[in-house]
Amino acid sequence: MRPSVQVQFLRDRYMALPYLTTIVTGVMIVLYLTGILFSSSLPLSLALNPKAILHGGIHRLVTYPLVHMNFAHVFFNLAALVPVLSSFEEETGTIGTAGCLVLFSIVPGLAYAITALIFSSTAITLGASGWVFTLMAYFSLIDYSMRPTIYITSSIQIPTWSTPIITLVIIALLLPGSSFLGHLYGLLTGYGYGLGYLNFGKIPQHLILNSEAFLLKYNLTKAIPRFVSDDSASKHRVVIDTTVDAGVPSGSTSPVLSPTGGPGLPGPGQSRGFSGQGRQLGS
């Protein structure tokens, strides 16, 4: 029996995604289905629980973006994440992106956990929307370097880097049960990364190149479908200047090495929208 046109389209789109984006998407779906079919406690066991982190649950700082509470949560988060993550991987490389996702989990996760512990909050958070806000903030800086301002009305314009902040506020108003703090820390992580303040957490370039050389030596890259090498990703990178008249959030004065949009992927001039639910996280 032939699959429907819609199923065929979705399958083709999924199979066209870069390797890591495919893996992350698949893991999220598998964990969601596992939670439904076998263990309803699975999402909470991997969620970001600040108090659990103090009692040996350090793994939660990495696992919480991968689990979701319900179908709407995982569906909308994936719909928002896949376009920006695939673009990021195409421009950063598969290995570099893997390291960045860990960084984008730990930094806002630690900030959230510390804040919750200070204020004795018991709020547990989970979901990939934090990654979405991180990547939105990062790409907004790239958009900003090319188009410093955008018009929201015929007479009012705002800095391009501020558009994710507007999205943050809108999501908080429309979904009051979402994790505003998680989304906020995800947003700040994206700005910090784009402005170079989180470079200390990136995988060193020589390690990426050595790892890729090892894979090539044993012809392993052919066994990894749609693997994006650093050499391939570097073709999409440009040095951009964040010191444009409108200013940037941190006042950075140095050029930042940042990617631009690749063929067939959302680029700097295109919108990278977000629609998701949180607390049911966002960061």
Solvent accessible surface area in square Angstrom, and as a share of the most:
residue,aa,sasa,rsa
1,M,243,1.08
2,R,215,0.79
3,P,61,0.38
4,S,55,0.36
5,V,124,0.71
6,Q,125,0.56
7,V,81,0.47
8,Q,62,0.27
9,F,120,0.50
10,L,117,0.58
11,R,125,0.46
12,D,73,0.38
13,R,144,0.53
14,Y,71,0.27
15,M,104,0.46
16,A,71,0.55
17,L,24,0.12
18,P,4,0.03
19,Y,60,0.23
20,L,24,0.12
21,T,0,0.00
22,T,13,0.08
23,I,74,0.38
24,V,11,0.07
25,T,11,0.06
26,G,19,0.18
27,V,56,0.32
28,M,0,0.00
29,I,73,0.37
30,V,93,0.53
31,L,35,0.18
32,Y,31,0.12
33,L,83,0.41
34,T,41,0.24
35,G,6,0.06
36,I,102,0.52
37,L,121,0.60
38,F,167,0.70
39,S,42,0.27
40,S,102,0.66
41,S,70,0.45
42,L,35,0.17
43,P,15,0.10
44,L,88,0.44
45,S,48,0.31
46,L,33,0.16
47,A,0,0.00
48,L,0,0.00
49,N,35,0.18
50,P,1,0.01
51,K,101,0.43
52,A,21,0.16
53,I,23,0.12
54,L,114,0.57
55,H,155,0.69
56,G,66,0.63
57,G,6,0.06
58,I,111,0.56
59,H,86,0.38
60,R,32,0.12
61,L,8,0.04
62,V,60,0.35
63,T,28,0.16
64,Y,0,0.00
65,P,2,0.01
66,L,35,0.18
67,V,3,0.01
68,H,3,0.01
69,M,88,0.39
70,N,62,0.32
71,F,130,0.54
72,A,34,0.26
73,H,0,0.00
74,V,8,0.04
75,F,104,0.43
76,F,79,0.33
77,N,0,0.00
78,L,21,0.11
79,A,54,0.42
80,A,5,0.04
81,L,1,0.01
82,V,30,0.17
83,P,53,0.33
84,V,1,0.01
85,L,1,0.00
86,S,2,0.02
87,S,0,0.00
88,F,1,0.00
89,E,0,0.00
90,E,45,0.20
91,E,1,0.00
92,T,21,0.12
93,G,2,0.02
94,T,9,0.05
95,I,34,0.17
96,G,7,0.07
97,T,0,0.00
98,A,40,0.31
99,G,12,0.12
100,C,4,0.02
101,L,11,0.06
102,V,66,0.38
103,L,16,0.08
104,F,1,0.01
105,S,1,0.01
106,I,57,0.29
107,V,43,0.25
108,P,1,0.01
109,G,0,0.00
110,L,77,0.38
111,A,30,0.24
112,Y,6,0.02
113,A,4,0.03
114,I,95,0.48
115,T,28,0.16
116,A,4,0.03
117,L,61,0.30
118,I,120,0.61
119,F,154,0.64
120,S,88,0.57
121,S,38,0.25
122,T,100,0.58
123,A,30,0.23
124,I,53,0.27
125,T,0,0.00
126,L,3,0.01
127,G,0,0.00
128,A,0,0.00
129,S,0,0.00
130,G,2,0.02
131,W,13,0.05
132,V,0,0.00
133,F,0,0.00
134,T,0,0.00
135,L,0,0.00
136,M,16,0.07
137,A,0,0.00
138,Y,6,0.02
139,F,1,0.01
140,S,5,0.03
141,L,3,0.01
142,I,0,0.00
143,D,21,0.11
144,Y,0,0.00
145,S,27,0.17
146,M,106,0.47
147,R,131,0.48
148,P,43,0.27
149,T,45,0.26
150,I,36,0.18
151,Y,142,0.54
152,I,94,0.48
153,T,68,0.39
154,S,116,0.75
155,S,95,0.62
156,I,92,0.47
157,Q,90,0.40
158,I,28,0.14
159,P,38,0.24
160,T,6,0.03
161,W,41,0.14
162,S,17,0.11
163,T,40,0.24
164,P,3,0.02
165,I,65,0.33
166,I,69,0.35
167,T,30,0.17
168,L,6,0.03
169,V,73,0.42
170,I,81,0.41
171,I,13,0.07
172,A,27,0.21
173,L,135,0.67
174,L,128,0.64
175,L,57,0.28
176,P,114,0.72
177,G,55,0.53
178,S,6,0.04
179,S,0,0.00
180,F,91,0.38
181,L,56,0.28
182,G,0,0.00
183,H,1,0.01
184,L,51,0.25
185,Y,42,0.16
186,G,0,0.00
187,L,3,0.01
188,L,93,0.47
189,T,6,0.03
190,G,0,0.00
191,Y,12,0.05
192,G,13,0.13
193,Y,16,0.06
194,G,1,0.01
195,L,10,0.05
196,G,23,0.22
197,Y,125,0.48
198,L,21,0.10
199,N,84,0.43
200,F,160,0.67
201,G,29,0.28
202,K,80,0.34
203,I,56,0.28
204,P,62,0.39
205,Q,89,0.40
206,H,109,0.49
207,L,85,0.42
208,I,12,0.06
209,L,86,0.43
210,N,90,0.46
211,S,46,0.30
212,E,13,0.06
213,A,55,0.43
214,F,114,0.47
215,L,28,0.14
216,L,121,0.60
217,K,151,0.64
218,Y,121,0.46
219,N,86,0.44
220,L,72,0.36
221,T,30,0.17
222,K,164,0.70
223,A,79,0.62
224,I,37,0.19
225,P,66,0.41
226,R,75,0.27
227,F,35,0.15
228,V,11,0.06
229,S,33,0.21
230,D,8,0.04
231,D,97,0.50
232,S,46,0.30
233,A,0,0.00
234,S,46,0.29
235,K,158,0.67
236,H,41,0.18
237,R,55,0.20
238,V,66,0.38
239,V,105,0.60
240,I,12,0.06
241,D,72,0.37
242,T,0,0.00
243,T,64,0.37
244,V,40,0.23
245,D,152,0.79
246,A,39,0.30
247,G,32,0.30
248,V,17,0.10
249,P,57,0.36
250,S,52,0.34
251,G,49,0.48
252,S,11,0.07
253,T,117,0.68
254,S,59,0.38
255,P,83,0.52
256,V,15,0.09
257,L,111,0.55
258,S,3,0.02
259,P,6,0.04
260,T,21,0.12
261,G,24,0.23
262,G,7,0.07
263,P,115,0.73
264,G,84,0.81
265,L,38,0.19
266,P,28,0.17
267,G,9,0.09
268,P,16,0.10
269,G,66,0.63
270,Q,105,0.47
271,S,105,0.68
272,R,22,0.08
273,G,57,0.55
274,F,21,0.09
275,S,51,0.33
276,G,5,0.04
277,Q,45,0.20
278,G,4,0.04
279,R,88,0.32
280,Q,37,0.17
281,L,0,0.00
282,G,0,0.00
283,S,3,0.02
